[in-house]
Amino acid sequence: MSSQSIHAAAAPKAVGSYPHARRVGNTLYLSGIGPRDPASNGIPGNVHDADGRLIAYDIDAQARAVFANVRSVLEASGARWEDLVDVTVYLTDMARDFAAYNAVWAEHFPDAANAPCRTTLGITALPTPIAIELKCIAHLQE
């Protein structure tokens, strides 16, 4: 079975040498998607001190941005939001951020019966100064 690499112009550039997504048959695998702004490459809600060190972040802003970026990759791949079947969520501070992230999730998936499966993991760090990243799988319609 052949695969197709997808690069979404409306999504932020990947931070490494990999595509935004890869389609194999009717299954779409998204690379880890973070909240960076596609135009500026900035991270919504991050606050830095005078020396450039991260001192605060806004998980609500980052969660909303990451969902927008996932949507951009899905659309560039010919998929719809409703095609998502499995989402793995990485949070760098589970205790602080889960409730706010979960509220944004509920806005995007108000009907739990039709929401994708989800696993949320607390991790110590991500490759860039972001607080959330999503890894998604979608099943495309015929």
N, C-alpha and C positions, 0 to 999 in steps of 0.2 A: 504494500500500500504506500503510495507516495505521500509526501507531506509538503505543506506550503508555509513558508515563513512570512509573517506579517509585521510590517512596520507602520505604525499609525502616526500620520503627520500631526494630528491634533493632540497627541499625548506627549509627555515629556520624553526626551531622549533617554534611552537605556544608559545606566551608569557603567555598563561593561559591553563586551562584544557578544550580544545575543539579541534575538528579535523580541518584539513586544509579545508576540504570540506565535504559535505553530498549530496549523490545522492538519489533522490526520483523519481522513474520512470525514465523518460528521462530528468529530470531537475537536474542540478548540482548547488548547492549553495556554494560559496566559503566564508569562514570566511574572515575577514579583513586581507589583505595581505600587508605587509610593505616591505621596501627595505633592510632589514638586509641580510648580506652575509651568505649563508647557511654553509659555512666552518668555518668562524671565528666568526660569530654572530655580527661582526662589522657593523656599518652603513656607507655606502659609502659617502664620501664627508663631513662628520662631522669633525670639527676642535675644539679641546678643549684647554683651557688654562692650566697652570701648576697645578691648583687646580682641574682639571677635569671638569670644567664647559664648556658647549657648548658655543662657541663664533661665529661660522660660520657653514654654511652647503652649499652643492651644490645640488640644486633642480634637475638639469639635471642628475647628477649621481644617485640621489635617484629615479627619475622617471624611468630611464633605469633599475635600479635594481628591482624596484617593478614590472615592466612589465616582466622581466625575471622570477621572483618568481611566478607570476600569471601563466606564461606559464608552469613552472614546476608542479604546482598543477593541471593544466588542463591535462597535459600529464599523470600524475600519476592516473588521474581519467578516462582515456580513451577518453578524449575530445581533440578537436583541437582549435587553436586560433580563427578560423572562427565560432566556436560554441558559442562564447560569444554573449549574447543578451542584457544584461543590466549591466552597470558599474556605481557605485557610487564612486566618487573621493572625498577624504577629504584632504584639504590643510590647513596647519596651518598659512599660510600667503598668502591669495588670491591675494592681490595687488602686492606683490613682485614676486610670483611664477607662476601665471596663464599662462603668455605668454610662459615661458620656458617649463612648463609642457605640454601646448597645442601643442607646436612644436614637442615634443617627441610623443605625442598621434598621430599627423598627420603622423609621420614616420611609426608608427605601424598600423595605419588605414588610408592609403592614399586615399581610395575611401569612401567618406562620405556615399554614398548610401548603402554600405555593412558594415559599422561600427556598433557596438552595440549602443543602446541608452545610453546616458550618462547624469548624473547629477553631478555637481561639487559644493561642499560646502566648505565654509571657516569656520574653527572651531578654537577654542582657543588652543587646545592641543590634543595630542594623548598619549597613555599610556607609550610610550617610546620616547626617543628624536629623533623622525623621523618627517619629514615635509610633508609626503604624505602617504596615505593608500588607497587601492582600495577594494571595496566590489563588487563582481561579481556574475552574474547568467549566466549559459550557458545551452543550450538545446542540448543534445547529439543526434546524429543520431541513427537510429534504428540499 
